[in-house]
Amino acid sequence: MRRLADALYDIALTLWVGGLWAIGYLVAPTLFAALGNDRQLAGALAGRLFELIGWVGLACASYLLLFTLLRSGSVAMRRWNFWLVVVMLLLTVVGLFGIQPLLAQLKADALPREVMESVLRNRFATWHGVSSVLYLVQSALGLLLVTVFRRAAG
């Protein structure tokens, strides 16, 4: 059973961090490049993918934290990997339940125009920038987690 738990830890970490990098830095830019004439469609598809990886992040972070706590007990709270996952989880929650709904509302409020052609353009651009920075931080923390602090559970 311990081997399965260890394997699931590795799978959850790989799925989450790999998904963050694949969607954020490969898929989303490719969508905008391929659908250059239809930025609204590219944005809708990218938004849906970011939402999906957010849900993956919630599930994976829950497993990673539970694994670490069950394996190490309260000692887990003195380890970098535990706190990196906590911060990544918090960034996921902020993005999924805070910023993404706000961006969706701004798009809806701009209808029938595209948000970037409306008076809401600046607000949307600001919140999109905040979202991008938080995503970059989350991705960098994930890379740090994978490369340096992978599994400090004993």
C-alpha positions in Angstrom: 0.0 0.0 0.0 2.9 2.3 0.8 4.3 1.9 -2.8 0.9 2.8 -4.2 0.7 5.9 -2.1 4.2 6.9 -3.2 3.3 6.3 -6.8 0.1 8.4 -6.5 2.2 11.2 -5.0 4.5 11.2 -8.0 1.5 11.0 -10.4 -0.4 13.8 -8.7 2.7 16.1 -8.7 3.5 15.3 -12.3 -0.1 15.8 -13.5 -0.5 19.1 -11.7 2.8 20.7 -12.4 3.1 19.2 -15.9 -0.5 20.4 -16.7 0.3 23.9 -15.5 3.3 24.1 -17.8 1.7 22.4 -20.7 -1.5 24.5 -20.7 0.0 27.8 -19.7 3.1 27.8 -21.9 2.3 25.5 -24.8 -1.4 25.1 -25.3 -2.7 28.6 -24.6 -0.1 30.4 -26.8 -0.7 27.8 -29.5 -4.5 28.5 -29.4 -4.0 32.2 -29.8 -1.5 31.7 -32.7 -3.6 29.1 -34.5 -6.9 31.0 -34.0 -5.4 34.5 -34.5 -8.5 35.8 -36.3 -10.8 34.5 -33.5 -9.2 35.7 -30.3 -12.6 35.4 -28.5 -12.7 31.6 -29.3 -9.0 31.2 -28.4 -9.7 33.0 -25.1 -12.7 30.9 -24.3 -10.9 27.7 -25.0 -7.8 28.8 -23.0 -10.1 29.9 -20.1 -11.8 26.5 -20.0 -8.4 24.8 -20.0 -7.2 27.0 -17.1 -10.4 26.2 -15.2 -9.8 22.4 -15.8 -6.2 22.6 -14.6 -7.5 24.5 -11.6 -9.7 21.6 -10.6 -6.9 19.2 -11.2 -4.8 21.4 -8.9 -7.3 21.2 -6.2 -7.5 17.5 -6.3 -3.7 16.9 -6.6 -2.9 19.4 -3.9 -5.4 17.7 -1.6 -3.7 14.4 -2.1 -0.2 15.8 -1.8 -1.0 17.5 1.5 -2.8 14.5 2.9 0.0 12.2 1.9 2.6 14.4 3.5 0.6 14.9 6.7 -0.2 11.2 7.0 3.4 10.2 6.2 5.1 12.7 8.4 2.6 14.0 10.9 3.2 17.5 12.3 6.8 17.3 11.1 5.3 17.9 7.6 4.6 21.5 8.6 8.4 22.1 9.0 9.1 21.0 5.4 9.4 23.2 2.3 7.5 20.8 0.1 4.4 21.0 2.3 4.4 24.8 2.3 5.1 25.0 -1.4 2.0 22.9 -2.1 0.0 25.0 0.4 1.0 28.2 -1.5 0.3 26.6 -4.9 -3.1 25.5 -3.6 -3.9 29.0 -2.4 -2.9 30.4 -5.8 -5.2 27.9 -7.4 -8.1 28.8 -5.2 -7.6 32.5 -5.9 -7.5 31.9 -9.6 -10.3 29.4 -9.9 -12.8 31.0 -7.5 -11.7 34.7 -7.6 -10.1 35.9 -10.8 -11.5 33.5 -13.4 -15.1 34.3 -12.4 -14.3 38.0 -12.4 -12.8 37.7 -15.9 -15.9 35.8 -17.1 -18.2 38.4 -15.6 -16.3 41.2 -17.4 -16.6 39.3 -20.7 -20.3 38.9 -20.1 -20.8 42.5 -19.1 -19.1 43.6 -22.4 -21.5 41.7 -24.6 -22.4 42.1 -27.4 -18.9 43.4 -27.9 -15.7 41.6 -27.3 -14.3 42.7 -23.9 -11.1 44.1 -25.5 -13.3 46.3 -27.7 -15.4 47.6 -24.8 -15.0 50.2 -22.0 -14.1 47.2 -19.7 -10.9 46.6 -21.6 -8.6 48.2 -19.0 -10.2 46.3 -16.0 -10.0 43.1 -18.0 -6.4 43.7 -18.9 -5.5 44.5 -15.3 -7.1 41.4 -13.9 -5.8 39.2 -16.7 -2.3 40.5 -15.9 -2.8 39.7 -12.2 -3.9 36.2 -13.2 -0.9 35.8 -15.4 1.5 36.8 -12.7 -0.1 34.5 -10.2 0.0 31.6 -12.7 3.7 32.3 -13.4 4.4 32.2 -9.6 2.5 29.0 -9.3 4.3 27.4 -12.2 7.7 28.4 -10.8 6.8 27.0 -7.4 5.7 23.8 -9.1 9.0 23.6 -10.9 10.8 24.2 -7.6 8.7 21.5 -6.0 9.5 19.0 -8.7 13.2 19.7 -9.0 14.3 20.5 -5.4 11.7 19.6 -2.8 10.0 16.6 -4.5 9.2 14.4 -1.6 10.8 15.3 1.7 8.4 12.9 3.4 10.2 10.1 5.3 
